[in-house]
Amino acid sequence: MVVSFYVIVNIARIALHGQESNIQIWLINLYYSPQNGHDVLKYAIITPNPITTTRPCMTHTTTGLRANWRQFTLLVIINAFVGALLGVERSVLPLLAYRDFSITSTAVTLSFIISFGVVKAIANLYTGWAADAFGRKRMLIIGWIIGLPVPWLIMWAPSWGWVVVANVLLGVNQGLCWSAAVIMKIDLAGARQRGLAMGLNEFAGYLAMSLASIGAGFLATQFGARPWPFVVSAILVSLGLVISIIWVRDTRHFTAPAPDDHHPMPPWHVRFLHASWHQRTLASLNVAGHVNNLNDVIIWGLLPLRASQLGISLSTSASIGASYLAVWGIGQLLSGQLSDRIGRTPLITVGMLTQAAGIALFGATTTPTNWSIAAICMGAGTAMVYPTLLAAIADAAPAAWRASTVGIYRFWRDAGYAVGALIIGVLSDVHHTNSAVWLIATLTALAGCYVAYVARRVTSLPA
């Protein structure tokens, strides 16, 4: 195990420092080498091939999905791994708190979502800045490395505090990996196909999350919440890291300024204030993204807890949550491309109003059938909103610091996880669960109306 960790760390170190030697050849040489021992391993890993140490000069900057389909497909697969990793936790952790650690407080149970949301929001913010400064691929690799211990921490956790720590690391992993993959796809797609690109991106991530949620629920029902669902997580993280190091290529050169462009990039705080406050369209999109993830906590955190309290089985609640994720994921294939044709604002507004209707139905009923309808309704609304918000942010962002703007949006969006968990946890413990549900339904409807009021219709324009 120590040797395997040593191999991973050194390959990652070389990748992060730009030495893209032929790792596939190294691994083959290691496999067939007649010699054994640490010195041979060390030499093979950290000594680059002198013929291939120089990073190749990337002159191909033609945008579009057809021109870049190989790298785009690879990044879609990477996003599926990122989504599946989170899907395992979505279906298992709330019940793990209740059954393995005997935690009955909703606020304490949802503390893992609070830690996840805060850390992922900050990681998104950092990734946006760092991707502009140092490149996208490096952030992707760092994210996978940070995610390596997460499944093992949860499998071996003797107390709930370990699970919270694991979710801090998971938040960093999700923030770095998902943000980097999103930014790279935006770079590759170009202005005309951003909506379609984001639809494919989110489709892969959330469909994989749905399937992983169903699979983890089944494993937890058959064999217990630990360890088997998290063995799957460990495999996913390892595959994501290997693929990212060996095959993914950076896309920062797609946003390089023109030779005659002498305008310096503004300081980071100027970019943050521009996207968060001064540019009203961007600000309204940030609000919509924040409320969208705020209401996601209803399915992620509240559904498993209420189902358990009402005697509904884990597999049933996992299937309800998975139907929400599946509709969300599959619907984005249509909504992303549709937003390229009709504009972003109509889909965002209608989508958030649809979400609000589903949340209201969830609060008004207690049967699995009605909850399934509510979940499908919420999933359909989120499918309209999620890729369209990302595409709209990319439309409005200056090309040279688009990654920073996407990172700022994802910061505000994923901070909604923490706010949603706080609202649900505090109101559920102090007053009643339905108070939180109805408040979130109202906020969701208001956010949709706010976007319609503030944002002018945003269409795909050349970046």
C-alpha positions as CSV (number, residue, x, y, z in Angstrom):
1,M,0.0,0.0,0.0
2,V,2.9,2.3,0.8
3,V,4.5,1.6,-2.5
4,S,1.2,2.3,-4.3
5,F,0.8,5.6,-2.6
6,Y,4.4,6.4,-3.5
7,V,3.7,5.7,-7.1
8,I,0.5,7.9,-7.1
9,V,2.2,10.8,-5.4
10,N,5.2,10.9,-7.7
11,I,3.2,10.6,-10.9
12,A,1.0,13.4,-9.6
13,R,4.0,15.5,-8.7
14,I,5.4,15.1,-12.2
15,A,2.1,15.9,-13.8
16,L,1.6,19.0,-11.7
17,H,5.0,20.3,-12.6
18,G,4.3,19.9,-16.3
19,Q,6.5,16.9,-17.1
20,E,4.2,14.9,-19.3
21,S,6.5,11.9,-19.8
22,N,5.0,8.8,-21.2
23,I,3.6,7.3,-18.0
24,Q,2.0,4.4,-20.0
25,I,5.4,3.3,-21.1
26,W,6.8,3.6,-17.6
27,L,4.1,1.4,-16.2
28,I,4.7,-1.3,-18.9
29,N,8.5,-1.2,-18.2
30,L,7.8,-1.5,-14.5
31,Y,5.5,-4.5,-15.1
32,Y,8.0,-6.4,-17.3
33,S,11.2,-5.4,-15.5
34,P,13.2,-8.4,-14.3
35,Q,14.4,-6.3,-11.4
36,N,12.5,-5.7,-8.2
37,G,13.1,-3.2,-5.5
38,H,12.4,0.4,-4.3
39,D,15.4,1.9,-6.2
40,V,14.2,0.7,-9.6
41,L,10.6,1.9,-8.8
42,K,11.9,5.3,-7.7
43,Y,14.0,5.8,-10.7
44,A,11.2,4.8,-13.1
45,I,8.7,7.2,-11.5
46,I,10.7,10.3,-10.8
47,T,13.3,10.2,-13.6
48,P,11.6,11.6,-16.8
49,N,12.4,10.3,-20.2
50,P,14.6,13.0,-21.7
51,I,12.9,12.7,-25.1
52,T,9.4,13.5,-23.7
53,T,9.9,15.9,-20.7
54,T,9.1,19.0,-22.6
55,R,5.4,19.9,-22.6
56,P,4.3,19.9,-26.3
57,C,3.4,23.2,-27.9
58,M,-0.3,23.3,-28.2
59,T,-1.3,25.3,-31.2
60,H,-4.7,23.8,-31.9
61,T,-7.3,26.1,-30.5
62,T,-10.3,25.4,-32.7
63,T,-13.4,25.4,-30.5
64,G,-16.5,23.2,-30.9
65,L,-17.6,19.8,-29.8
66,R,-16.8,18.1,-33.2
67,A,-13.3,19.4,-33.3
68,N,-12.5,18.4,-29.7
69,W,-14.7,15.4,-29.3
70,R,-12.0,13.1,-27.9
71,Q,-11.0,15.4,-25.0
72,F,-14.6,16.4,-24.4
73,T,-15.7,12.8,-24.1
74,L,-12.9,12.1,-21.7
75,L,-14.0,15.0,-19.5
76,V,-17.6,13.8,-19.6
77,I,-16.4,10.4,-18.3
78,I,-14.4,12.2,-15.6
79,N,-17.5,14.1,-14.6
80,A,-19.4,10.9,-14.3
81,F,-16.8,9.6,-11.8
82,V,-17.1,12.8,-9.8
83,G,-20.9,12.6,-9.7
84,A,-20.9,8.9,-8.8
85,L,-18.6,9.5,-5.9
86,L,-21.1,12.0,-4.4
87,G,-24.1,9.8,-5.3
88,V,-22.8,7.0,-3.0
89,E,-22.8,9.5,0.0
90,R,-26.1,11.1,-0.8
91,S,-28.1,7.9,-0.2
92,V,-26.1,6.4,2.6
93,L,-24.7,9.1,5.0
94,P,-28.0,10.4,6.5
95,L,-29.0,6.9,7.5
96,L,-25.4,6.1,8.6
97,A,-25.8,9.0,11.2
98,Y,-29.2,7.7,12.4
99,R,-28.4,4.0,12.5
100,D,-24.6,3.6,13.2
101,F,-24.1,6.7,15.4
102,S,-27.6,7.1,16.9
103,I,-27.8,10.8,16.0
104,T,-31.4,12.1,16.2
105,S,-30.9,15.8,15.8
106,T,-31.7,17.0,12.3
107,A,-29.2,19.8,12.6
108,V,-26.4,17.5,13.8
109,T,-27.2,14.9,11.1
110,L,-27.1,17.6,8.4
111,S,-23.8,18.9,9.7
112,F,-22.0,16.9,7.0
113,I,-23.8,18.8,4.3
114,I,-22.9,22.1,6.0
115,S,-19.2,21.2,6.0
116,F,-19.4,19.8,2.5
117,G,-21.2,23.0,1.2
118,V,-18.8,25.5,2.8
119,V,-15.7,23.7,1.8
120,K,-16.9,23.0,-1.8
121,A,-17.9,26.6,-2.2
122,I,-14.4,27.8,-1.2
123,A,-12.8,25.2,-3.4
124,N,-14.8,26.4,-6.3
125,L,-13.7,29.9,-5.7
126,Y,-10.1,28.9,-5.5
127,T,-10.3,26.6,-8.6
128,G,-11.7,29.4,-10.7
129,W,-8.7,31.7,-9.8
130,A,-6.1,29.0,-9.9
131,A,-7.4,27.6,-13.3
132,D,-6.8,31.0,-14.8
133,A,-3.4,31.3,-13.1
134,F,-1.9,27.8,-13.3
135,G,-4.1,25.8,-15.7
136,R,-7.1,23.5,-15.4
137,K,-5.5,20.1,-15.4
138,R,-3.5,20.7,-12.3
139,M,-6.6,21.6,-10.3
140,L,-8.3,18.4,-11.6
141,I,-5.4,16.2,-10.4
142,I,-5.1,17.9,-7.0
143,G,-8.8,17.4,-6.5
144,W,-8.5,13.6,-7.1
145,I,-5.5,13.3,-4.8
146,I,-7.5,15.1,-2.0
147,G,-10.4,12.7,-2.6
148,L,-8.3,9.5,-2.1
149,P,-8.7,9.2,1.7
150,V,-12.5,10.0,1.7
151,P,-13.9,6.5,1.4
152,W,-11.4,5.0,3.9
153,L,-12.2,7.6,6.5
154,I,-15.9,6.8,6.3
155,M,-15.3,3.1,6.3
156,W,-13.2,3.2,9.4
157,A,-15.0,6.1,11.2
158,P,-15.4,5.4,14.9
159,S,-17.4,8.6,15.4
160,W,-19.5,11.1,13.4
161,G,-16.7,13.6,13.5
162,W,-14.6,11.4,11.2
163,V,-17.5,11.5,8.7
164,V,-17.7,15.3,8.9
165,V,-13.9,15.5,8.2
166,A,-14.3,13.1,5.3
167,N,-16.9,15.4,3.8
168,V,-14.6,18.4,4.2
169,L,-12.2,16.5,1.9
170,L,-15.0,15.4,-0.4
171,G,-16.1,19.1,-0.7
172,V,-12.6,20.0,-1.8
173,N,-12.5,17.1,-4.2
174,Q,-15.9,18.0,-5.7
175,G,-15.0,21.7,-5.9
176,L,-11.7,21.2,-7.7
177,C,-12.6,18.3,-10.0
178,W,-16.1,19.4,-11.0
179,S,-15.1,23.1,-11.5
180,A,-12.0,22.1,-13.5
181,A,-14.0,19.8,-15.7
182,V,-16.7,22.4,-16.3
183,I,-14.2,25.1,-17.2
184,M,-12.4,22.8,-19.6
185,K,-15.6,21.9,-21.4
186,I,-16.6,25.5,-21.7
187,D,-13.1,26.2,-23.2
188,L,-13.5,23.4,-25.7
189,A,-17.1,24.0,-26.7
190,G,-17.0,27.7,-27.8
191,A,-19.8,30.2,-27.6
192,R,-22.3,28.5,-29.9
193,Q,-22.5,25.2,-28.1
194,R,-22.1,26.2,-24.5
195,G,-25.6,25.2,-23.5
196,L,-25.2,21.8,-25.2
197,A,-21.8,21.3,-23.6
198,M,-23.1,22.1,-20.1
199,G,-26.1,19.9,-20.7
200,L,-23.9,16.9,-21.5
201,N,-21.6,17.7,-18.6
202,E,-24.4,17.9,-16.0
203,F,-26.2,14.9,-17.6
204,A,-23.2,12.7,-17.2
205,G,-22.5,13.9,-13.6
206,Y,-26.0,13.6,-12.3
207,L,-27.0,10.4,-14.2
208,A,-24.0,8.8,-12.7
209,M,-24.9,10.2,-9.3
210,S,-28.4,8.7,-9.7
211,L,-27.1,5.3,-10.6
212,A,-24.5,5.4,-7.8
213,S,-27.2,6.4,-5.4
214,I,-29.4,3.4,-6.4
215,G,-26.4,1.1,-6.2
216,A,-25.3,2.3,-2.9
217,G,-28.8,2.1,-1.4
218,F,-29.0,-1.6,-2.6
219,L,-25.6,-2.4,-1.2
220,A,-26.4,-0.7,2.1
221,T,-29.7,-2.6,2.3
222,Q,-28.1,-6.0,1.5
223,F,-24.8,-5.7,3.3
224,G,-25.0,-2.7,5.6
225,A,-24.0,0.9,5.2
226,R,-20.3,0.1,5.6
227,P,-18.0,-0.9,4.0
228,W,-19.2,-2.0,0.5
229,P,-20.7,1.3,-0.8
230,F,-17.5,3.0,0.0
231,V,-15.3,0.4,-1.6
232,V,-17.0,1.5,-4.9
233,S,-16.1,5.1,-4.0
234,A,-12.4,4.1,-3.5
235,I,-12.4,2.5,-7.0
236,L,-14.0,5.6,-8.6
237,V,-11.4,8.0,-7.0
238,S,-8.5,5.8,-8.2
239,L,-9.8,5.6,-11.7
240,G,-10.5,9.3,-11.9
241,L,-6.9,10.1,-10.8
242,V,-5.3,7.8,-13.2
243,I,-7.3,8.9,-16.2
244,S,-6.8,12.6,-15.4
245,I,-3.0,12.2,-15.1
246,I,-2.5,10.1,-18.2
247,W,-5.0,11.3,-20.8
248,V,-6.5,14.6,-19.9
249,R,-4.9,17.7,-21.6
250,D,-5.1,21.3,-20.3
251,T,-7.3,23.8,-22.2
252,R,-6.1,27.1,-20.8
253,H,-4.6,28.0,-24.1
254,F,-8.1,28.2,-25.6
255,T,-8.7,31.4,-23.7
256,A,-5.3,33.0,-24.3
257,P,-5.5,36.7,-25.2
258,A,-4.9,37.8,-28.7
259,P,-1.4,39.1,-29.5
260,D,-2.6,42.7,-29.8
261,D,-4.5,42.5,-26.5
262,H,-2.5,44.4,-23.9
263,H,-5.2,44.8,-21.3
264,P,-4.0,43.3,-18.0
265,M,-6.3,40.9,-16.0
266,P,-7.9,42.8,-13.2
267,P,-7.1,41.9,-9.6
268,W,-9.0,39.0,-8.1
269,H,-11.1,41.1,-5.8
270,V,-12.2,43.3,-8.7
271,R,-13.3,40.1,-10.5
272,F,-15.2,38.9,-7.4
273,L,-17.1,42.2,-6.9
274,H,-17.9,42.4,-10.6
275,A,-19.4,39.0,-10.7
276,S,-21.1,39.1,-7.3
277,W,-22.5,42.6,-7.3
278,H,-21.7,45.2,-9.9
279,Q,-22.8,43.2,-13.0
280,R,-26.5,42.8,-12.3
281,T,-27.1,39.9,-14.7
282,L,-24.3,37.9,-13.1
283,A,-25.5,38.8,-9.6
284,S,-29.0,37.5,-10.3
285,L,-27.6,34.3,-11.8
286,N,-25.5,33.8,-8.6
287,V,-28.7,34.2,-6.5
288,A,-30.6,31.7,-8.6
289,G,-27.7,29.2,-8.3
290,H,-27.5,29.7,-4.6
291,V,-31.2,29.0,-4.1
292,N,-31.1,26.0,-6.4
293,N,-28.6,24.2,-4.3
294,L,-30.3,25.4,-1.1
295,N,-33.4,23.5,-2.2
296,D,-31.4,20.4,-3.2
297,V,-30.9,19.7,0.5
298,I,-34.5,18.7,0.8
299,I,-33.8,15.6,-1.3
300,W,-30.3,15.0,-0.2
301,G,-30.7,15.4,3.6
302,L,-34.4,15.7,4.6
303,L,-35.9,12.9,2.4
304,P,-33.9,10.0,4.0
305,L,-34.6,11.3,7.5
306,R,-38.3,11.8,7.0
307,A,-38.6,8.4,5.2
308,S,-36.8,6.6,8.1
309,Q,-39.1,8.4,10.7
310,L,-42.2,7.3,8.7
311,G,-41.0,3.7,8.4
312,I,-40.2,3.9,4.7
313,S,-37.3,1.6,3.7
314,L,-33.9,2.8,2.7
315,S,-34.2,1.3,-0.8
316,T,-37.5,3.1,-1.3
317,S,-36.1,6.5,-0.2
318,A,-33.0,5.9,-2.3
319,S,-35.1,5.2,-5.3
320,I,-37.1,8.4,-4.8
321,G,-33.9,10.4,-4.5
322,A,-32.5,8.6,-7.5
323,S,-35.6,9.4,-9.7
324,Y,-34.9,13.1,-8.9
325,L,-31.3,12.8,-10.0
326,A,-32.2,10.8,-13.1
327,V,-34.8,13.3,-14.3
328,W,-32.3,16.1,-13.5
329,G,-29.5,14.3,-15.4
330,I,-31.4,13.2,-18.5
331,G,-33.4,16.4,-18.8
332,Q,-30.2,18.4,-19.1
333,L,-29.5,16.9,-22.5
334,L,-32.6,18.7,-23.8
335,S,-32.5,21.9,-21.7
336,G,-28.9,22.8,-22.4
337,Q,-29.3,22.6,-26.1
338,L,-32.7,24.3,-26.0
339,S,-31.1,27.3,-24.1
340,D,-28.7,27.8,-27.0
341,R,-31.8,28.4,-29.2
342,I,-34.4,30.2,-27.1
343,G,-32.2,32.0,-24.6
344,R,-31.2,31.3,-21.0
345,T,-33.7,33.4,-18.9
346,P,-37.0,31.6,-19.8
347,L,-35.6,28.2,-18.8
348,I,-34.1,29.5,-15.6
349,T,-37.4,31.2,-14.5
350,V,-39.7,28.3,-15.5
351,G,-37.3,25.8,-14.0
352,M,-37.3,27.5,-10.6
353,L,-41.0,27.8,-10.5
354,T,-41.3,24.1,-11.3
355,Q,-38.9,23.3,-8.5
356,A,-41.0,25.4,-6.1
357,A,-44.1,23.4,-7.1
358,G,-42.3,20.1,-6.4
359,I,-41.1,21.3,-3.0
360,A,-44.6,22.4,-2.1
361,L,-45.9,18.9,-3.0
362,F,-43.2,17.3,-0.9
363,G,-44.2,19.4,2.1
364,A,-47.9,18.8,1.7
365,T,-47.8,15.0,1.5
366,T,-46.2,12.0,3.3
367,T,-46.6,9.0,0.9
368,P,-43.9,7.5,-1.3
369,T,-46.0,7.9,-4.4
370,N,-46.6,11.6,-3.9
371,W,-42.9,12.1,-2.9
372,S,-41.9,10.4,-6.2
373,I,-44.0,12.8,-8.1
374,A,-42.5,15.7,-6.1
375,A,-39.0,14.4,-6.8
376,I,-39.7,14.1,-10.5
377,C,-41.1,17.7,-10.6
378,M,-38.1,19.0,-8.7
379,G,-35.7,17.1,-11.0
380,A,-37.4,18.5,-14.1
381,G,-37.1,22.0,-12.8
382,T,-33.5,21.6,-11.9
383,A,-32.7,20.1,-15.3
384,M,-34.0,23.4,-16.8
385,V,-32.0,25.5,-14.4
386,Y,-28.6,23.8,-13.9
387,P,-26.8,23.8,-17.3
388,T,-28.5,27.0,-18.3
389,L,-27.1,28.9,-15.4
390,L,-23.6,27.7,-16.2
391,A,-24.0,28.6,-19.9
392,A,-25.4,32.1,-19.0
393,I,-22.5,32.7,-16.7
394,A,-20.0,31.8,-19.4
395,D,-21.9,34.0,-21.9
396,A,-21.5,37.1,-19.6
397,A,-18.0,36.5,-18.5
398,P,-14.9,38.1,-20.2
399,A,-13.0,35.3,-22.0
400,A,-9.7,36.0,-20.3
401,W,-11.1,35.5,-16.8
402,R,-14.0,33.2,-17.6
403,A,-12.7,30.5,-15.2
404,S,-12.6,33.0,-12.3
405,T,-16.2,34.0,-13.1
406,V,-17.4,30.4,-13.2
407,G,-15.6,29.7,-9.9
408,I,-17.3,32.7,-8.3
409,Y,-20.7,31.5,-9.5
410,R,-20.0,28.0,-8.2
411,F,-18.9,29.5,-4.9
412,W,-22.3,31.2,-4.4
413,R,-24.2,28.3,-5.8
414,D,-22.6,25.6,-3.5
415,A,-22.8,27.8,-0.5
416,G,-26.5,27.1,-0.8
417,Y,-25.9,23.6,0.5
418,A,-24.7,25.0,3.8
419,V,-27.5,27.6,4.0
420,G,-30.2,25.0,3.1
421,A,-28.9,22.5,5.7
422,L,-28.9,25.2,8.4
423,I,-32.4,26.3,7.5
424,I,-33.8,22.8,7.5
425,G,-31.8,21.7,10.6
426,V,-32.6,24.6,12.8
427,L,-36.3,25.0,11.8
428,S,-36.9,21.2,12.1
429,D,-35.4,21.0,15.6
430,V,-37.0,24.3,16.9
431,H,-40.3,24.3,15.1
432,H,-41.4,21.8,12.4
433,T,-39.9,20.3,9.3
434,N,-42.7,21.6,7.1
435,S,-41.8,25.2,8.1
436,A,-38.4,24.8,6.5
437,V,-39.9,23.1,3.4
438,W,-42.5,25.9,2.8
439,L,-39.9,28.6,3.4
440,I,-37.5,27.0,0.8
441,A,-40.4,26.7,-1.7
442,T,-41.1,30.4,-1.4
443,L,-37.5,31.4,-1.7
444,T,-37.2,29.2,-4.9
445,A,-40.2,30.9,-6.5
446,L,-38.9,34.3,-5.6
447,A,-35.5,33.6,-7.1
448,G,-37.0,32.5,-10.4
449,C,-39.1,35.7,-10.5
450,Y,-36.0,37.8,-9.6
451,V,-34.0,36.4,-12.6
452,A,-36.9,37.3,-14.9
453,Y,-37.0,40.8,-13.5
454,V,-33.3,41.6,-13.5
455,A,-31.7,39.6,-16.2
456,R,-32.1,40.6,-19.8
457,R,-32.4,37.6,-22.2
458,V,-28.9,36.1,-22.5
459,T,-28.1,34.3,-25.7
460,S,-24.9,32.7,-27.0
461,L,-22.6,35.5,-28.2
462,P,-19.0,35.1,-29.4
463,A,-16.7,35.2,-26.3
